[in-house]
């Protein structure tokens, strides 16, 4: 099975032998890849069907809500926290980032870039909330309640004094440059640290 | 009734070593009745201990000698089943204080030869675990691949992780709690009072008498049985339907189907359980509070269990041991960094869901057992 490109980047960047928490881990696809790479990966996931599937595969996953249940983990419980494609669904993304960097010194955060040119064009030409490959749900039923752009995220972490250790930008499945990311990136992955 | 039950011969071992109890008393020796399934591998590393619930027994996957019914978890334990006896050596022991061959109130007093009755010391869940550990020592098993249990069986599994975490790779705790709540204790007290109010109870000294407190025990079971089900489950099964009649009797016969069901459950129970054992085991559950020795901090109980892989399951319709109790355990485990899994499954059967057909539970148990670190 091939991993979603953002997950493949994260899986490739986590060092072997570390302990990580995948927040919003879905059915445990990334956890499985991390385990194959010798990483002690655990998960937090809100959907019981996903949690059941992950546990049935032998993974350590707790059913819970990232908005509240990250508080149960002690400081520095993990080497890395991972939040892939989940930031835009949380109640307070700024507080979630604080929590991620409390339970781990470093965190991977990935999200669809709402400033991608297709999104901008859709809004500009049609005057409607865009429905795209990475944001496939209509405005009234989308779980994505806090749309975010690459620039917004850079501003948020910059304002908090959080370091960006590394960033990856994907256009389709291909990398795109730092400079062009705001327009061209469909998807951004940041490795941030305290 | 009681005498028939106590005539059954069970496979058991008697261990001559003293068993110190939480109460401060000591049992000079202990008999433990157990069943095992599958084969212990050469490395002695594939043993799975299954812990039974309050009124369960060691016949987890074999026919019950008193009722002739299949084992209480026959759908979970067996060849190719989630607890796969082709892979694992599965042990299920009758708990200390019970009535299916393990030392309990029906055990003869060595001094007089008559059953101990209420002279049997009050025991705890931790005492039950100590007795199980003695059985494992006897069987030459240092370390368990897993300990697994539902309800009171889950309490034993938790007590194992607190008492001897080094002897466990994994603990699977289903529909359980780390403490008995005031409501749990209250329901048990109703049951105990029903037994002790039965004139046939005779201060627990009824074993060689003509009558045993079957009526009190049946009422205790009826009250408890309601707590094992959900309101939605009861409504779906019985509603307000009448039993074998078209109109109400305006009397106190079992007019409603639910009444007749409970009466049947209560009566059938007295054929397979001993009233004094019910008193002792419910007491053990009431005393259970894993956090108590750690100033009320549950995390303290798991401080040494970081390397045990925990899997916890609750059911959304279980109001006896609700999801909040499992979450409390999960929070404590996360705070010590233990590898914990938890999910609340949706099932209509209330607390009893852990014994019934919930396919997701089967998948979870199989996955949790196979998980490799």
Interface residues (C-beta under 8 A of the other chain):
Chain A: X40 X42 X48 X51 X52 X54 X55 X56 X57 X58 X59 X60 X61 X62 X63 X64 X72 X73 X74 X77
Chain B: X309 X311 X330 X331 X334 X335 X337 X339 X340 X341 X342 X343 X344 X345 X346 X360 X363 X364 X366 X367 X368 X370 X371 X372
